Amino acid sequence: METVTNILVPIDFSVSSRNAYRYAKTLSKTLNAKLTVVHVKEHSIMVSDVEIAPLPFDNEPRLVKDIEEFITKEDAVMNTPTVKNEVNIQILRGDPVSVLTRLSENKKTNLIVIGTTGFSDVLTKIFGSTSVKLSNQAHCPVILVPKDAKWQPIKQIMYASNYDSMTAKAVEKITSFALNIEATIHFINVKNFDPMLETKQKEMNLNGLFESVDPNLHYENRTIYGNNTLEELKTYSEENNINLMAFVSKHRNFWENLIHKSITENMTLSTITPIMVIHLDDK
């Protein structure tokens, strides 16, 4: 994972996007990164059951002012002064997931921070929220911020490695991020275990996954046992004061997302700890 120099935070003026902005703003200061607020307007609006009218462009100045007021208000809530030009603003048009996915391909976009209930609609229960869909499709890491999550300095990262193969590339991505913020990584592998039939496995062997171990890197290596993976990860997170959960994922197509229950979606519905999703084929 490359050094984070520019963070995007999509907003839709919802409570969840306000919370995500506060998280992203504080994280950007921690990483000394630029922050860009992105608002995506749909191309069109429904004016009847069958007619679609183009969205007028003359409301752009009003929208810019609304976003500036949004930033000023949230900075006041955080008790941080609003510095002119400290936060960039982008207003784009189109489908939010498609637009944000394209932005994630830009080399200048290193990280996206998004609230987990933003841009929701009547199809959410079938197709998943915009935030989860974006985390599946984006080409840069995405941090999902649950609506009740509060900023905490990221000192303990839980890296759940059992959902994808533990590879040197995956380890490099998360360790470089941890080094940037001086955090400890907990490499966690959850195994189902029947004591009548199985012998507990040894801890994961991380030898060979590091090209070279940075002396400043601090990490724990744990295998935990249980028959409910989500609950085991949540329990470990709570007991070890985890500030950020990290999952490695693979990009999925439409039908795979529809058929498979997303571990990320399940976790965001049941925890207030922010979740980072990293893809093995991220730029």
GIJO-V787561 format. One record per helix or strand of 3 or more residues. SS is the DSSP state (2 for helix, 1 for strand). FROM is the first residue (numbers start at 1). TO is the last residue. Records with the same first field share a line. If there is no record, write none. Layout:
BEGIN
SS = FROM-TO  FROM-TO
END
This chain:
BEGIN
1 = 6-10  34-41  44-46  52-54  87-93  111-115  141-145  156-160  184-191  218-225  244-249  275-279
2 = 15-31  57-77  96-104  124-127  130-137  168-181  229-239  254-259  263-270
END
